Structures are given as C-alpha cells and as structure tokens.
C-alpha cells in the first residue's frame, strides 16, 4: 500500500505530463504531423554544436575513472563552480565564489535541495499565481504550506498588496519565476524593488528571515531586448536556482545550480545544509559529465530566434482569430484566455481538432490555457486552421 501522501500526489499528478502522453497516443493514431501538441515545455531547438564538441573533448581528455566517479564535494567540482561564479560576476557585477555555488540536478533538484534545507513542518512558501504547479509538490515534500497570491490577469505582474497582506510569521520563503511559466511575463525592476521593500519590512516586523527563491530556467529566453532583473542585487536573502535545460536545450541531462550568496542570512549554515540535502535526497552530486560540459559552454546559448519566430506566428495568429492573450516577453509559453469559464471544457474541445493545450487551473489560474510554442514552426502554421475551426465553435471571429 503506497503512502497517504503519495496517494494524493498520484491522484493529482501533472496535467501537463498527462496531456503530453495523450499527444503521443494521438500521434500513433493520426500521425505526428496531424497532432498539434502544445502541452510540454520540451525544447525543440537542438543544443549548440559546442555542447557536442565539449562532450567529445571531455571524454577523450579526462580520466574516465575520475570523470564518472563521485565528486569530492556534494556541491560539485570546485573548478566548475568557480567558473559559474566567475561568469555570473562578469554578467551581473556580483562577487560570488565557488563556495556560493551548488551544482544541482536541474532547477527542480535545486528547488528541492533548498526547500529541504529551509523548511520546518508548517512553514509557509508564497507563490504568485499563475505558477509552475510542481511548486506545490516540492513544498509538500517537506511538509510546508503553499500560500497562493491570486493572479493579476491584467498584466500578470504580482499583486503586491495581497502579497504584503499574506506574509505571516510562518513565511519562510517566496518563490518567483521570471520569465514566467506559464505567462511568459518578465517581472519588472519596479516590481522586484517593491517586493524587496515589502520583504525587508516584514522581516523587521516579525524578527524572521524570509528567503526569496528566484527560479530561473528561462532567464536566457527573453525577447525584444527585455532585461530580466538579477534578484540578488535587490534583496540580500535571495537564493537563485538555475537550469541549463532551456539555455542549452539540455532538459534530459538534468544540470543546473543554486546560488547562495554570502549576504543571505545564515549563509554558511545554509550552504552546508544544501550540500547535505544534495546527498540525503539521493542526488549525491549533479551529473559529472554535464558539470564539465557546463564549464566548457558557459558562453554558449541556444538560438532563441527560432522561439521568437514561433512566438510571433502563434500570438498574431491567435489574436487574428479573436483569442485574448498578452504577448510574452520571455520563455516559450502563451497564456490564452479561455472563451468559456471552464477552461478544461475548452481543452477538451480543442482535442477534437488534435490540439493539445494545458488548463490554467494547473497553474492556479482557471479560465486560461497554456500553449508551449517550443515546437516546430510548421506545427504552428499547420495548427492555425484547426484553431480557426475551434474558434468557430465559440464565435470568436
């Protein structure tokens, strides 16, 4: 008999993953080219050629026993961590060193490591809807309590008045995700400054430490010259979680890092806790070959012009059909208002045309649907006539 906690988690397992599996089923029935699967944020742009070359060079040059063995520290190779720190210092004018970096099993592994390190049972973690649904599971893993800030559906910037009102003495962490999944919105510098001021005031009021966790897998995917603020510059108790899943198109390789700055409260203890959490959660250390690849490829980036072309085509195509959505500034998602209040019914209607989209209730924002446009350009172009048929059901035109 599985645990009661897992019974609940299985019953509420990811709608995104379920839709992706449905896409695979439909592709077998109708052919992949006739299924328009916008469910999963799985990059379709190949990794930079430098990644392949780095792997070949590392395998030919490194001692295989050492390369495929455990790292001396659970935090990862020191030279890799120092290289990451140096890169961040150059880009964001920070002052990190190797000790501030913990290599992680992707951003998800990093979030679990830091929440394991921070949370006592009953501690509260604040998130801004719409948010990545797995935050709830990650918080629940350590018996924390997720506190939602309701969505601002005008521009999807956080509701800071509600945020301020919902901070309590039990608030241990706040998770922000910018560029955001599922909206593609980048939180403005003004938003971040105001958020930081609220947190500083609440820490003083309650005599507690509140950590701002910046979940940044989409940092490099920003369009039209939009700047994504680096949060350690605005609030001392900031922890950054990063992943190379999107910036290098390596989602299956599970490689990322945490930044725990010296300025964060109890930073030495927190760094030690993160290293131990990496071990006791069963990760032991981040994948060793991929750590080395990261060091070789710190200046490489996926060509986001492919995503940008998709963004323009899908956004403009759906707007012309009468659908309501804001233009994403980053990531590779479009968050579209459902033409009916029950967005799950709309998702079911879309499936009749082999269009697979994810209900906004999965992100704490019912009444909307998410489309991941990290697909081929041809998929988008060929899907638009089907969207037109779908729109016809709701008189959107």
C-alpha positions, 0 to 999 in steps of 0.5 A: 500500500503506497503512502497517504501522501503519495496517494494524493500526489498520484491522484493529482499528478501533472496535467501537463505530463498527462496531456503530453502522453495523450499527444503521443497516443494521438500521434500513433493514431493520426500521425505526428504531423496531424497532432498539434501538441502544445502541452510540454515545455520540451525544447525543440531547438537542438543544443549548440554544436559546442555542447557536442564538441565539449562532450567529445573533448571531455571524454577523450581528455579526462580520466574516465575513472575520475570523470564518472566517479563521485565528486569530492564535494556534494556541491560539485567540482570546485573548478566548475563552480568557480567558473559559474561564479566567475561568469555570473560576476562578469554578467551581473557585477556580483562577487560570488565564489565557488563556495556560493555555488551548488551544482544541482540536478536541474532547477527542480533538484535545486528547488528541492535541495533548498526547500529541504534545507529551509523548511520546518513542518508548517512553514509557509512558501508564497507563490504568485499565481499563475505558477509552475504547479510542481511548486506545490509538490516540492513544498509538500515534500517537506511538509510546508504550506503553499500560500497562493497570491491570486493572479493579476490577469491584467498584466500578470505582474504580482499583486503586491498588496495581497502579497504584503497582506499574506506574509505571516510569521510562518513565511519562510520563503517566496518563490518567483519565476521570471520569465514566467511559466506559464505567462511568459511575463518578465517581472519588472525592476519596479516590481522586484524593488517593491517586493524587496521593500515589502520583504525587508519590512516584514522581516523587521516586523516579525524578527524572521528571515524570509528567503526569496527563491528566484527560479530561473530556467528561462532567464536566457529566453527573453525577447525584444531586448527585455532585461530580466532583473538579477534578484540578488542585487535587490534583496540580500536573502535571495537564493537563485536556482538555475537550469541549463535545460532551456539555455542549452536545450539540455532538459534530459541531462538534468544540470543546473545550480543554486546560488547562495550568496554570502549576504543571505542570512545564515549563509554558511549554515545554509550552504552546508545544509544544501550540500547535505540535502544534495546527498540525503535526497539521493542526488549525491552530486549533479551529473559529472559529465554535464558539470564539465560540459557546463564549464566548457559552454558557459558562453554558449546559448541556444538560438532563441530566434527560432522561439521568437519566430514561433512566438510571433506566428502563434500570438498574431495568429491567435489574436487574428482569430479573436483569442485574448492573450498578452504577448510574452516577453520571455520563455516559450509559453502563451497564456490564452484566455479561455472563451468559456469559464471552464477552461478544461471544457475548452481543452477538451474541445480543442482535442477534437481538432488534435490540439493539445493545450494545458488548463490554467487551473494547473497553474492556479489560474482557471479560465486560461490555457497554456500553449508551449510554442517550443515546437516546430514552426510548421506545427504552428502554421499547420495548427492555425486552421484547426484553431480557426475551426475551434474558434468557430465553435465559440464565435470568436471571429 
